[in-house]
């Protein structure tokens, strides 16, 4: 990833196409540079004018008295390429292109855009756009946009960065943020991403020590691996990332495709990306900014929740119950107070209900300092890493306001590092004081809890260790696209299969079946027939030699009929396995994000039940256990109606093992279906397996 | 249901326990009556004082110069019962009891509460409470509460009613509503519901022609049938009902149980209640009030959406895509504009993207009146019953504000009845003018869309016809608790079973099996063994007479061993059915809400897959089809991997038919598991069925 400083924090700016009307388009953009107080020289360039808005104007970038870091190209599309070449000649390091009319309009526009990319790459110039609404950095006061976003004042500080693939969306979201008192220190509209892209900007923000929180609006991801690299940088730097990514629905993906040149990948995989890096995926600007707000306070005060434990403290039973529901649904853990804390609380509030929620009852209004003491008692114990304090309307009485504040501020002073959430009705200035004391304040408890849970997940991701891919001392076997080839690979990494043999003809098959001494299954093996059931290529439950012979003859006939082109390697004769349960286990190369491990219901259920979980690979055994638990079949795997529980440890090992296969498989996918999970202690068996070329 | 007018809109009030300090508890409550301007006489009663807050005080309810409609009992719990008896003697029609210390504290409190119930019932008095925060009605100006909720002013009007099982929650929600500009005309804290309960208040609001929207906070439902009656009254009167019901999670239900005396029923069934009556179940006060706000505007302007169609109109591609996702997730339908509309739109905006979302592009800013024209064109077509208009930040420029308003107001004038949603950034007074014109305005598009969808569901419920329960000319058969009895009942209503016979012993069983001419299953039949598999009471796949004999002998042995007490009626011998797929179909008596029809995955999958849908019974065939489609097994029922599709029409008939069985079953449940759905045209068969006593 490149250093984007010349683009995002330039020391000097030229603007080609600066115009006179300070209230319209390019004239407004020029005004923002001057009026906004950019900390460096600004050169308007316009061959038609001697001056622009009272500033001496230059006729060409090549004429400037110095070489500038950045040029804003405020020109029609047809003039951009030539001008960009001049910039390269003049040693310009970065350029912003406002013009639209490129890849978003069709093939001709895409060609014109490719030309810009070539010029930028060849000239070593960082190019933002085209079709970009611009960017700003509040520290360098580089307000580079033709939108009207600074009419109500310039951005001045803050620790939040925002990257957006839609300028319109980004302008609106920034405005809503400002109205909520959130400051965006750096804002980048990436436009068509012909050179600098979302991942690169995200990476730059991840390394920017002034930025704590990064907000992303995504419509499509051009280079998923690059995005993963940027997200990993953000994770390692403990930056809270929240995103809105459209395309949750098919209709949404279609709309995105008609709106930009970007395509959107499979949506579920993006959810796994978010999980892996602790990114909060929001459904609305409000939710996105809720997380940004909570993250900012938690980072400022070093109060990111260390785990998902929380105590709910309230004077209202009703709210306690409601908050309990929301906390559980958001994945928070609500253990009861420990006996020592209970004892102390009872001394303060004899009628309190000391489960979790801790309901101190309306008695609180007569004992406001004790409410603070109760909170302190609870947070002093190791049981909780966070608190959700409900005061609500009780905080609104002017007579009690300062007493509440004193009581709660004391707790914040005495309890460092733990997360403090507060729902209270109070004037804005009082809220500000709570925030300065370290409280995250929401009037709405559901939003409070959602933001708390988002920080728990972010911090969990910050703390996890990176899982290094294992390298295997195995290679893809010959005949890898057949069942026998796939099983050879699996056996070499410790995943067994039933006793079986590849037989040349019916006689051999019958002879081998006899040696097994139990019913067998016979399957045709051919690289041209990956899906055997589609040609009737599997026959089950054969006990007698004569049955085996007839089965092989039947397979031959059906293959001749349906797939006369197929080269048959032979007939796989395998013992029937009666016990256990079938699953699916696979490693799939997602075109955007690389290897993804998939686990779920196997056999015929795979198709209609769609009961599966996935993760970016590789994973560790904790993640493998979580994957199993997320599926519905997990209940069956643990044994039901008194049936024996199955060998979950072996299944966990198999999932982890397959998740590390990426380096071996290269551009191939593997699917084991069914993977038979045997009763406890007896392992797993690949009953069938398939290696296929990954789709491009 | 009783007429609650004397309680909710009294003409005269006495307050026993009125006290002097106008800023504390009972003194404040008295002040609210006087200062709030109650439209009738108010009598303070306190034997210790000649006057209260300047008003002549009476020593007893029996001394008053007139009989009053309502008495507020602001007394400690131990004095309430005697005082209530006096009220009955004095001919009082309604009473409000503030005191706590009743059922919520344990068995002794419950006894004291029962006494209040008896006095009220015997005296024909409407009793609200105990443990109630009170109630108010803004029309009669009866502000009857000891909370401090009117310190910022009295409620004066509005068309929203609120019923709450938690006074604390209700106070807070009301306050938030007021701050959002929503007026609650009637507010009732039902407390412990020892007499007047939530359902009765809801019913009263349903019949109140001044109330259009009803908000409910529920922790538990004491009488589910009564609640259904009240909800049906609200539905028939086209009142939009929205609720928060806690207890979505087990932990939430536990917290609710420790907070109030109320128990909460099975949560999924409550979701079905909401579906049946078009009630919106919200997860936060914010969401609840969003729906109330949208409902109020839609009702005021006669713009409840007639169906779920919507057009998204935007100048920003990014927002269009995001809104598409949210609309689809909320169940809205986004058809493309019809060709005629497309033609007209292209004439106005040649570069517009005319799918749905309709993206008119940034060009809109130069053609604001045409944006209105475009909206009008879209809403004049039959394609859409609602519009989601995004203007966003573009609406905030002071210079353009009036032009946006003119353009959009014109559309509202010309297009009656259709739902108009708007996301715009503008000052509060401008928003108010949009609302007056008929627009529902949210800055956040996700909240806009959620509220829209809530109104679609409400109006769908208003329009549906009530499904009358069918009466069957059948009775519960003798031996109804056995498989054969259950199947007899099913056959009598047209649901068949395999060819089978109840055989007395092994010889008979073998003889009958021979007549079937195909493999059979043999099952033990005994009223004492409802779950046959638990004793190994089912043997499958018997082809030879000798196998049948051995199977029956084996059954006898196992029953003798495991259930020596069981009276065995015989052995059911049935043909094996090879084709089709197994489901579960049942009718279950929910203790709160009555008969519930359940459909889902059958056989062993029933337990671990938990793949089912339910509805309040009876239902029509549309609902039955929706039930099937909600399950994962529906994909399998429609045929997968080229297997034949199954007989869905017969399954739909069976679901409807069973859903009407409530009257026949009385206090029994029925479960058909498996119900085998055969290939198309061949119907369904009950392979096993069971009638059980409903749990109390």
Interface residues (C-beta under 8 A of the other chain):
Chain A: X148 X149 X151 X164 X165 X166 X167 X168 X169 X170 X171 X172 X175 X176 X217 X219 X244 X246 X247 X248 X249 X250 X251 X252 X254 X255 X256 X258 X259 X260 X283 X284 X285 X286 X287 X315 X316 X317 X318 X319 X320 X321 X322 X324 X325 X326 X328 X329 X334 X353 X355 X357 X359 X362 X392 X393 X396 X397 X425 X443 X444 X445 X446 X447 X533 X534 X604 X607 X608 X609 X610 X611 X632 X633 X635 X636 X640 X641
Chain B: X148 X149 X151 X164 X165 X166 X167 X168 X169 X170 X171 X172 X175 X176 X217 X219 X244 X246 X247 X248 X249 X250 X251 X252 X254 X255 X256 X258 X259 X260 X283 X284 X285 X286 X287 X315 X316 X317 X318 X319 X320 X321 X322 X324 X325 X326 X328 X329 X334 X353 X355 X357 X359 X362 X392 X393 X396 X397 X425 X443 X444 X445 X446 X447 X533 X534 X604 X607 X608 X609 X610 X611 X632 X633 X635 X636 X640 X641 X642
